[in-house]
Amino acid sequence: MMFVSVPSIAFDASDPETTVAIGYLFAYLAIAVAAVVLLYYTSVYVRDVLAADVSEAQWFILAGIGAAIVYAAAGVGTLLLESDWAGSFVEGAVLFFILFLTLGIRAMYHAERPGEGRSRVLPAWVDVAVIAVFVAAWWGTVLVDTDWTRPVVAAGWILTSGWAILYGVQAVRVHEGTTLAALTRHLLPAIVVVVAVIFVDLVTGYLAGYGALADAAWIVGTTLVAAFLFNTAVAIRQQGGELERLYDWTTWREQSLDD
């Protein structure tokens, strides 16, 4: 969870908090399953099917998917163990999920067609510097003063979200009709939904009496993110299947030039 408190699971069917906690649990598990499936199909597709050199984007996207897995694992730990430490990793994982997917989309935007010769506006080391700043800021606030963790994470959420949307639109425009554009179209909605949930959390965190709204937005939003991640995995698998069918002898009838 982000800003609202997460109820623990007491397995009392008559307790509304238990119902909400079970909803959290299933949402976390949905994220975990979808992220693992997407991680597998993305690695296989880039290694065996995709011809473009997107090694930089690949590692960023895999890291972002890995952050989603950490998010789900830390969320389950928060529910079952009632650990504040695990809760900090939930918030950090959301930050790095958006950050690494944003860097992956940005790297896909900079992927050049043969003979295109587009130049990068910023050198490659800037990406490493951005990651280092975010990692140092998050760990610094966690280890030194946890009261500053949420403001730092919230600032990172806002900055990286806008960055993701900007480069997502640019990547689709530049690579329209390609696999890179299709992959961006499927990943970007997951980021947008996360941004919407973050916005609701930020607003309701400073308003009294809106805890139920924050809970509902989180459960629905997290489930939608899991659906978008799984949909991305399905799209990647379908594109691989389409390429395989080009070489499938059972789909070709015997033809001749005379026909």
Rosetta silent file (secondary structure, phi, psi, omega in degrees, C-alpha in Angstrom):
SEQUENCE: MMFVSVPSIAFDASDPETTVAIGYLFAYLAIAVAAVVLLYYTSVYVRDVLAADVSEAQWFILAGIGAAIVYAAAGVGTLLLESDWAGSFVEGAVLFFILFLTLGIRAMYHAERPGEGRSRVLPAWVDVAVIAVFVAAWWGTVLVDTDWTRPVVAAGWILTSGWAILYGVQAVRVHEGTTLAALTRHLLPAIVVVVAVIFVDLVTGYLAGYGALADAAWIVGTTLVAAFLFNTAVAIRQQGGELERLYDWTTWREQSLDD
SCORE:     score description
SCORE:     0.000 S_00000001
   1 L     0.000  167.366 -175.337    0.000    0.000    0.000 S_00000001
   2 L  -103.415  -82.403 -175.439    1.074    3.580   -0.369 S_00000001
   3 L  -104.902  -30.614 -178.128   -0.203    6.130    2.148 S_00000001
   4 L   -80.074  152.869 -178.822   -3.242    4.544    3.801 S_00000001
   5 L   -74.015  145.365 -177.852   -2.753    1.978    6.542 S_00000001
   6 L  -100.543  122.149  178.559   -3.120   -1.674    5.613 S_00000001
   7 L   -70.738  150.270  177.807   -5.323   -3.789    7.901 S_00000001
   8 L   -85.575  161.032 -179.018   -3.971   -7.132    9.030 S_00000001
   9 L   -90.503  115.543  178.830   -5.693  -10.416    8.239 S_00000001
  10 L  -107.349   -2.068  178.672   -7.474  -11.826   11.301 S_00000001
  11 L    57.034   43.142  174.864   -9.593  -14.347    9.350 S_00000001
  12 L  -114.976  104.565 -173.030  -12.842  -13.082   10.853 S_00000001
  13 L   -62.751  -21.651 -178.936  -15.430  -13.140    8.082 S_00000001
  14 L   -86.268   -5.074 -177.085  -17.698  -10.747    9.994 S_00000001
  15 L   -94.911  120.957  179.340  -14.996   -8.056   10.235 S_00000001
  16 H   -59.538  -34.799  179.633  -15.010   -5.500    7.375 S_00000001
  17 H   -63.913  -32.994  177.132  -11.273   -4.909    7.830 S_00000001
  18 H   -65.557  -40.637  177.553  -10.672   -8.591    7.174 S_00000001
  19 H   -60.450  -44.348  178.604  -12.581   -8.326    3.894 S_00000001
  20 H   -63.876  -42.884 -179.423  -10.456   -5.352    2.858 S_00000001
  21 H   -63.348  -38.862  177.122   -7.258   -7.146    3.882 S_00000001
  22 H   -66.148  -36.203  174.515   -8.203  -10.198    1.820 S_00000001
  23 H   -61.990  -42.268  174.180   -8.834   -7.868   -1.120 S_00000001
  24 H   -57.915  -46.022 -176.024   -5.319   -6.479   -0.645 S_00000001
  25 H   -60.807  -46.801 -179.642   -3.896   -9.993   -0.511 S_00000001
  26 H   -66.312  -34.690  177.750   -5.530  -11.099   -3.754 S_00000001
  27 H   -65.680  -43.464  176.834   -4.462   -7.865   -5.475 S_00000001
  28 H   -61.159  -44.180 -179.632   -0.840   -8.420   -4.396 S_00000001
  29 H   -64.721  -36.830  177.622   -0.963  -12.032   -5.588 S_00000001
  30 H   -63.188  -43.146  176.809   -2.428  -10.917   -8.937 S_00000001
  31 H   -60.728  -44.052 -178.025    0.456   -8.456   -9.370 S_00000001
  32 H   -61.965  -48.061 -178.632    2.978  -11.171   -8.490 S_00000001
  33 H   -63.547  -46.724 -178.752    1.585  -13.735  -10.960 S_00000001
  34 H   -63.004  -40.518 -178.678    1.236  -11.188  -13.787 S_00000001
  35 H   -67.639  -40.305  178.903    4.762   -9.824  -13.208 S_00000001
  36 H   -64.633  -44.229  178.981    6.345  -13.293  -13.181 S_00000001
  37 H   -62.796  -43.922  179.652    4.553  -14.267  -16.412 S_00000001
  38 H   -65.607  -39.191  178.120    5.554  -10.963  -18.064 S_00000001
  39 H   -59.106  -43.345 -179.260    9.151  -11.359  -16.885 S_00000001
  40 H   -66.230  -50.638 -175.138    9.364  -14.783  -18.522 S_00000001
  41 H   -69.606  -33.034  177.651    7.792  -13.851  -21.853 S_00000001
  42 H   -65.172  -45.748 -179.694    9.727  -10.583  -22.124 S_00000001
  43 H   -64.102  -41.571  179.491   13.084  -12.297  -21.614 S_00000001
  44 H   -67.039  -42.288 -176.603   12.230  -15.077  -24.084 S_00000001
  45 H   -65.927  -44.587  179.877   10.866  -12.671  -26.694 S_00000001
  46 H   -66.216  -37.463 -177.176   13.862  -10.343  -26.610 S_00000001
  47 H   -74.691  -40.144 -169.690   16.304  -13.252  -26.697 S_00000001
  48 H  -107.855  -19.758 -171.148   14.673  -15.417  -29.375 S_00000001
  49 L  -119.656  -53.364 -171.951   12.367  -13.240  -31.493 S_00000001
  50 L   -65.921  128.652 -177.218   13.039   -9.508  -31.440 S_00000001
  51 L   -91.506  -25.446 -178.974   15.635   -8.491  -34.022 S_00000001
  52 L   -69.289  148.062  177.660   16.135   -4.869  -32.921 S_00000001
  53 L   -83.259   98.581 -179.782   18.940   -4.129  -30.490 S_00000001
  54 L  -124.958   37.721 -176.417   17.061   -3.082  -27.352 S_00000001
  55 H   -60.345  -39.067  179.168   19.441   -4.511  -24.758 S_00000001
  56 H   -64.790  -47.734  178.782   19.389   -1.277  -22.736 S_00000001
  57 H   -63.322  -36.515 -178.945   15.599   -1.107  -22.740 S_00000001
  58 H   -58.693  -48.606 -176.909   15.414   -4.822  -21.942 S_00000001
  59 H   -67.904  -35.375  177.169   17.344   -4.520  -18.696 S_00000001
  60 H   -65.752  -44.914 -178.635   15.375   -1.467  -17.582 S_00000001
  61 H   -66.196  -41.578  177.730   12.037   -3.167  -18.286 S_00000001
  62 H   -62.493  -37.833  177.441   13.123   -6.389  -16.561 S_00000001
  63 H   -65.925  -39.444  177.314   14.203   -4.328  -13.546 S_00000001
  64 H   -63.798  -41.711  176.819   10.812   -2.596  -13.511 S_00000001
  65 H   -65.107  -38.962  176.160    9.013   -5.943  -13.636 S_00000001
  66 H   -61.101  -37.634  176.487   11.296   -7.155  -10.853 S_00000001
  67 H   -63.099  -35.294  176.336   10.244   -4.116   -8.796 S_00000001
  68 H   -64.779  -37.552  177.288    6.617   -5.191   -9.284 S_00000001
  69 H   -66.562  -42.590  175.998    7.505   -8.622   -7.888 S_00000001
  70 H   -61.184  -41.461  177.856    9.229   -6.992   -4.891 S_00000001
  71 H   -56.737  -47.881 -179.258    6.145   -4.811   -4.456 S_00000001
  72 H   -65.962  -44.681 -179.250    3.876   -7.849   -4.305 S_00000001
  73 H   -63.497  -44.039  178.919    6.168   -9.810   -1.968 S_00000001
  74 H   -66.408  -35.555  178.393    6.616   -6.851    0.399 S_00000001
  75 H   -65.339  -43.051  177.006    2.865   -6.208    0.346 S_00000001
  76 H   -63.658  -40.121  176.895    2.089   -9.793    1.329 S_00000001
  77 H   -62.882  -38.338  177.752    4.718   -9.533    4.063 S_00000001
  78 H   -62.915  -41.089 -179.303    3.113   -6.336    5.336 S_00000001
  79 H   -68.739  -47.435 -172.573   -0.269   -8.042    5.551 S_00000001
  80 H   -81.737  -33.969 -176.048    0.835  -11.300    7.147 S_00000001
  81 H  -103.121   -9.886 -177.878    3.663  -10.022    9.363 S_00000001
  82 L    52.991   48.841 -175.325    2.327   -6.498   10.066 S_00000001
  83 L  -102.430  124.058  175.656    5.827   -5.167    9.405 S_00000001
  84 H   -68.122  -32.960  179.089    6.457   -1.440    8.960 S_00000001
  85 H   -62.101  -43.660  177.198    9.824   -2.249    7.372 S_00000001
  86 H   -64.049  -34.641  178.154    8.106   -4.293    4.658 S_00000001
  87 H   -62.197  -35.355  176.643    5.712   -1.391    4.140 S_00000001
  88 H   -63.450  -37.648  178.623    8.634    0.884    3.296 S_00000001
  89 H   -70.087  -28.864  175.040    9.686   -1.568    0.580 S_00000001
  90 H   -61.680  -48.947 -179.155    6.148   -1.502   -0.829 S_00000001
  91 H   -65.551  -42.158  178.841    6.354    2.252   -1.336 S_00000001
  92 H   -64.368  -36.974 -179.591    9.914    2.076   -2.690 S_00000001
  93 H   -64.870  -36.340  176.193    8.981   -0.708   -5.111 S_00000001
  94 H   -62.065  -43.045  179.310    6.225    1.462   -6.606 S_00000001
  95 H   -59.873  -48.148 -176.007    8.779    4.214   -7.141 S_00000001
  96 H   -77.071  -24.081  172.080   11.294    1.940   -8.860 S_00000001
  97 H   -60.030  -50.523  179.836    8.555    0.177  -10.860 S_00000001
  98 H   -67.122  -42.820 -176.480    7.657    3.497  -12.474 S_00000001
  99 H   -60.760  -50.728 -175.266   11.287    4.647  -12.723 S_00000001
 100 H   -71.907  -36.389  175.103   12.652    1.572  -14.498 S_00000001
 101 H   -65.265  -36.471  176.463    9.675    1.195  -16.838 S_00000001
 102 H   -62.829  -45.603  178.620   10.095    4.876  -17.699 S_00000001
 103 H   -64.912  -34.436  176.810   13.787    4.376  -18.457 S_00000001
 104 H   -65.936  -43.524  177.470   12.876    1.295  -20.519 S_00000001
 105 H   -64.923  -39.322  177.517   10.320    3.247  -22.572 S_00000001
 106 H   -62.842  -41.006  178.772   12.857    6.050  -22.977 S_00000001
 107 H   -66.103  -36.619  176.269   15.454    3.541  -24.213 S_00000001
 108 H   -66.771  -35.714  176.638   12.929    2.144  -26.716 S_00000001
 109 H   -61.475  -38.124 -177.935   12.279    5.684  -27.913 S_00000001
 110 H   -83.273   -7.386  177.069   16.017    6.103  -28.570 S_00000001
 111 L   -62.529  128.460 -172.836   16.295    2.747  -30.399 S_00000001
 112 L   -99.486  140.720  170.122   17.281    3.652  -33.946 S_00000001
 113 L   -71.899  154.244  177.547   16.075    2.184  -37.188 S_00000001
 114 L   -56.016  127.607  178.420   18.857    1.062  -39.574 S_00000001
 115 L    78.384    5.106 -176.654   20.319    4.134  -41.257 S_00000001
 116 L   -78.058  -49.735  174.983   18.261    6.531  -39.171 S_00000001
 117 L    71.934   29.776  175.457   21.082    8.078  -37.149 S_00000001
 118 L   -71.032  142.826 -179.521   19.009    9.828  -34.470 S_00000001
 119 L  -103.837  150.833  177.636   21.124   11.220  -31.659 S_00000001
 120 L   -78.106  140.442  177.027   20.318   11.138  -27.934 S_00000001
 121 L   -70.003  -39.676  179.603   19.532   14.447  -26.275 S_00000001
 122 L  -118.066  145.279  178.753   21.233   13.286  -23.053 S_00000001
 123 L   -66.114  162.230 -175.337   24.221   10.926  -22.740 S_00000001
 124 L   -64.619  -29.696 -177.430   23.687    7.361  -21.491 S_00000001
 125 H   -66.901  -15.853  178.410   25.371    8.028  -18.142 S_00000001
 126 H   -63.987  -37.430  178.265   22.481   10.313  -17.191 S_00000001
 127 H   -60.446  -44.946  179.179   20.255    7.246  -16.747 S_00000001
 128 H   -62.797  -40.514  179.384   22.755    5.738  -14.306 S_00000001
 129 H   -64.158  -41.104  178.773   22.981    9.029  -12.440 S_00000001
 130 H   -62.498  -45.229  178.792   19.184    9.259  -12.141 S_00000001
 131 H   -61.299  -44.132 -179.588   18.985    5.714  -10.772 S_00000001
 132 H   -61.282  -40.520  179.259   21.805    6.414   -8.302 S_00000001
 133 H   -64.643  -44.888 -179.544   20.068    9.553   -7.033 S_00000001
 134 H   -65.201  -43.547  179.537   16.767    7.763   -6.518 S_00000001
 135 H   -63.318  -46.459 -179.459   18.382    4.790   -4.790 S_00000001
 136 H   -63.364  -42.179 -179.388   20.483    7.009   -2.518 S_00000001
 137 H   -64.748  -43.116 -178.266   17.519    9.251   -1.665 S_00000001
 138 H   -67.840  -49.565  179.611   15.231    6.336   -0.837 S_00000001
 139 H   -63.917  -37.231  179.008   17.757    4.396    1.249 S_00000001
 140 H   -61.357  -44.043 -179.972   18.887    7.583    2.962 S_00000001
 141 H   -70.347  -33.711  178.981   15.374    8.454    4.094 S_00000001
 142 H   -69.157  -44.504 -174.529   14.665    4.874    5.211 S_00000001
 143 H   -81.401  -29.853 -174.922   17.874    4.482    7.218 S_00000001
 144 H   -95.287  -53.140 -174.913   18.163    8.014    8.616 S_00000001
 145 L  -150.282  105.141 -175.840   14.661    9.358    9.110 S_00000001
 146 H   -68.091  -18.152  178.904   11.574    7.426    8.058 S_00000001
 147 H   -64.234  -23.772 -179.671    9.413   10.560    8.407 S_00000001
 148 H   -94.382   -1.508 -177.035   10.974   11.828    5.172 S_00000001
 149 H   -63.089  -49.600 -175.007   10.503    8.577    3.245 S_00000001
 150 H   -66.205  -43.534  175.712    7.015    9.316    1.982 S_00000001
 151 H   -59.876  -39.753  178.563    7.659   12.909    0.789 S_00000001
 152 H   -65.460  -45.383  179.384   10.762   11.732   -1.106 S_00000001
 153 H   -64.238  -41.180 -179.893    8.902    8.797   -2.627 S_00000001
 154 H   -62.171  -42.448  177.034    5.915   11.011   -3.488 S_00000001
 155 H   -61.838  -40.840  177.080    8.175   13.490   -5.292 S_00000001
 156 H   -63.974  -40.848  177.049    9.736   10.595   -7.209 S_00000001
 157 H   -57.092  -49.069 -175.970    6.296    9.271   -8.129 S_00000001
 158 H   -63.962  -46.138 -177.225    5.221   12.618   -9.552 S_00000001
 159 H   -66.017  -49.164 -176.513    8.424   13.257  -11.528 S_00000001
 160 H   -69.660  -30.160  178.610    8.797    9.779  -12.996 S_00000001
 161 H   -64.518  -48.016  177.170    5.093    9.532  -13.857 S_00000001
 162 H   -62.254  -38.516  178.192    5.197   12.653  -16.003 S_00000001
 163 H   -62.397  -42.846 -179.054    8.460   11.459  -17.547 S_00000001
 164 H   -62.986  -46.002 -178.571    6.909    8.073  -18.397 S_00000001
 165 H   -64.533  -41.652  179.154    3.886    9.575  -20.114 S_00000001
 166 H   -58.840  -52.674 -177.593    6.037   12.010  -22.093 S_00000001
 167 H   -73.586  -26.104  175.369    8.395    9.350  -23.441 S_00000001
 168 H   -62.981  -46.053  177.787    5.571    6.854  -23.919 S_00000001
 169 H   -62.977  -43.237 -178.968    3.818    9.214  -26.325 S_00000001
 170 H   -65.998  -40.226 -178.999    7.103    9.994  -28.100 S_00000001
 171 H   -64.330  -42.091  178.467    8.077    6.299  -28.412 S_00000001
 172 H   -65.622  -39.660 -179.672    4.737    5.398  -29.997 S_00000001
 173 H   -64.719  -43.642 -176.435    4.969    8.347  -32.394 S_00000001
 174 H   -73.951  -37.994 -174.323    8.517    7.515  -33.533 S_00000001
 175 L  -108.940   29.411 -179.225    8.074    3.716  -33.770 S_00000001
 176 L   -52.507  132.572  178.787    4.468    3.585  -34.969 S_00000001
 177 L    88.143    1.036 -178.469    3.630    0.186  -36.475 S_00000001
 178 L  -110.945  171.791  177.249    6.504   -1.674  -34.796 S_00000001
 179 H   -62.531  -35.227 -179.172    6.804   -4.068  -31.874 S_00000001
 180 H   -63.123  -40.913  177.915    8.361   -1.301  -29.778 S_00000001
 181 H   -66.130  -40.240  179.489    5.268    0.875  -30.193 S_00000001
 182 H   -64.316  -42.555  179.662    2.998   -2.062  -29.358 S_00000001
 183 H   -64.474  -40.045  178.395    4.985   -2.880  -26.224 S_00000001
 184 H   -64.534  -41.524  179.763    4.875    0.756  -25.118 S_00000001
 185 H   -61.032  -32.444 -178.954    1.114    0.914  -25.675 S_00000001
 186 H   -83.009  -32.220 -178.629    0.629   -2.080  -23.383 S_00000001
 187 H   -79.652  -36.574 -173.991    3.020   -0.945  -20.636 S_00000001
 188 H   -60.119  -40.774  178.051    1.967    2.692  -20.448 S_00000001
 189 H   -59.322  -33.102  177.588   -1.598    2.024  -19.148 S_00000001
 190 H   -62.773  -41.882  178.714   -0.132    0.158  -16.163 S_00000001
 191 H   -66.042  -41.667 -178.573    1.926    3.248  -15.295 S_00000001
 192 H   -62.984  -41.124  178.948   -1.077    5.564  -15.786 S_00000001
 193 H   -65.902  -40.731  176.116   -3.236    3.463  -13.437 S_00000001
 194 H   -59.350  -42.080  178.533   -0.475    3.474  -10.819 S_00000001
 195 H   -61.573  -41.380  179.557   -0.336    7.263  -11.143 S_00000001
 196 H   -63.455  -43.125  178.772   -4.117    7.477  -10.630 S_00000001
 197 H   -64.539  -41.080  177.720   -3.935    5.334   -7.486 S_00000001
 198 H   -59.986  -43.611 -179.190   -1.027    7.441   -6.203 S_00000001
 199 H   -61.349  -43.910  178.422   -3.038   10.617   -6.784 S_00000001
 200 H   -62.658  -42.783  178.804   -5.989    9.247   -4.798 S_00000001
 201 H   -62.532  -42.605 -179.986   -3.647    8.195   -1.978 S_00000001
 202 H   -63.088  -40.600 -178.243   -1.975   11.605   -1.886 S_00000001
 203 H   -71.932  -50.738 -177.159   -5.315   13.404   -1.729 S_00000001
 204 H   -70.073  -20.241  178.454   -7.062   11.125    0.770 S_00000001
 205 L   -65.752  -21.966 -179.520   -3.928   10.995    2.935 S_00000001
 206 L  -108.642    7.393  178.532   -4.568   14.605    3.914 S_00000001
 207 L  -120.220  138.648  179.632   -8.359   14.314    4.226 S_00000001
 208 L   -86.718  142.119  174.044  -10.224   12.723    7.115 S_00000001
 209 L    86.996   10.404 -179.141  -12.958   10.174    6.511 S_00000001
 210 L  -114.610   23.461 -179.705  -11.870    9.004    3.051 S_00000001
 211 H   -62.099  -38.320 -179.582  -10.119    5.781    4.050 S_00000001
 212 H   -64.904  -37.515  178.018  -12.736    3.627    2.312 S_00000001
 213 H   -64.287  -42.802  178.683  -12.234    5.554   -0.935 S_00000001
 214 H   -63.721  -41.753  178.639   -8.473    5.026   -0.733 S_00000001
 215 H   -61.334  -47.610 -178.282   -8.955    1.304   -0.046 S_00000001
 216 H   -63.260  -44.051 -179.995  -11.365    0.892   -2.967 S_00000001
 217 H   -63.244  -39.497 -178.574   -9.149    2.854   -5.366 S_00000001
 218 H   -66.819  -46.925 -177.285   -6.098    0.833   -4.349 S_00000001
 219 H   -63.546  -48.236 -179.890   -7.751   -2.589   -4.716 S_00000001
 220 H   -65.142  -45.356 -177.879   -9.360   -1.772   -8.071 S_00000001
 221 H   -64.392  -43.878 -179.949   -6.277    0.066   -9.363 S_00000001
 222 H   -64.685  -39.099  177.079   -3.818   -2.635   -8.336 S_00000001
 223 H   -64.381  -38.400  177.087   -5.976   -5.320   -9.926 S_00000001
 224 H   -65.046  -40.023  177.575   -6.086   -3.261  -13.134 S_00000001
 225 H   -60.455  -44.353  177.462   -2.283   -2.926  -13.106 S_00000001
 226 H   -59.575  -40.946  179.257   -2.019   -6.717  -12.801 S_00000001
 227 H   -64.075  -41.550  179.298   -4.436   -7.064  -15.733 S_00000001
 228 H   -66.691  -38.894  177.717   -2.385   -4.666  -17.889 S_00000001
 229 H   -64.725  -42.962  178.808    0.856   -6.505  -17.060 S_00000001
 230 H   -66.426  -38.280  177.502   -0.741   -9.833  -17.934 S_00000001
 231 H   -62.619  -36.904  176.410   -2.196   -8.313  -21.118 S_00000001
 232 H   -63.780  -41.730  177.715    1.318   -7.166  -22.078 S_00000001
 233 H   -62.722  -42.148  178.784    2.597  -10.727  -21.599 S_00000001
 234 H   -63.689  -42.064  179.230   -0.232  -12.081  -23.766 S_00000001
 235 H   -63.038  -40.692  178.084    0.512   -9.507  -26.489 S_00000001
 236 H   -63.752  -43.411  179.744    4.205  -10.449  -26.480 S_00000001
 237 H   -64.972  -38.420  179.722    3.337  -14.135  -26.723 S_00000001
 238 H   -66.371  -38.835  178.552    0.903  -13.497  -29.591 S_00000001
 239 H   -65.228  -38.992  174.981    3.503  -11.578  -31.560 S_00000001
 240 H   -64.094  -38.584  178.695    5.918  -14.457  -31.138 S_00000001
 241 H   -66.704  -36.711  177.936    3.198  -16.861  -32.230 S_00000001
 242 H   -63.074  -40.267  178.614    2.441  -14.826  -35.336 S_00000001
 243 H   -67.156  -39.478  178.603    6.087  -15.015  -36.364 S_00000001
 244 H   -63.466  -36.710 -178.442    6.159  -18.773  -35.726 S_00000001
 245 H   -68.529  -21.189  176.254    3.078  -19.276  -37.912 S_00000001
 246 H   -62.518  -27.355 -178.048    4.901  -17.693  -40.842 S_00000001
 247 L  -109.509   16.708 -179.137    7.081  -20.809  -40.874 S_00000001
 248 L   -90.150  115.584 -175.428    4.333  -23.290  -39.997 S_00000001
 249 H   -66.480  -20.284 -178.929    3.891  -25.754  -42.891 S_00000001
 250 H   -76.571   -9.186 -179.100    0.334  -26.559  -41.764 S_00000001
 251 H  -101.742    3.423 -177.590   -0.804  -23.010  -42.625 S_00000001
 252 L  -116.683  130.454  173.594    0.386  -23.046  -46.250 S_00000001
 253 L   -92.429  154.743  179.181   -1.438  -24.653  -49.149 S_00000001
 254 L   -67.272  125.063 -175.905    0.430  -25.882  -52.171 S_00000001
 255 L  -125.256  159.637  174.499    0.604  -23.028  -54.659 S_00000001
 256 L  -141.088  158.661 -179.753    2.033  -22.504  -58.124 S_00000001
 257 L   -66.355  -27.552 -179.592    2.734  -19.438  -60.213 S_00000001
 258 L   -65.509  -28.753 -178.753    0.245  -20.632  -62.824 S_00000001
 259 L   -69.426    0.000    0.000   -2.580  -20.280  -60.291 S_00000001
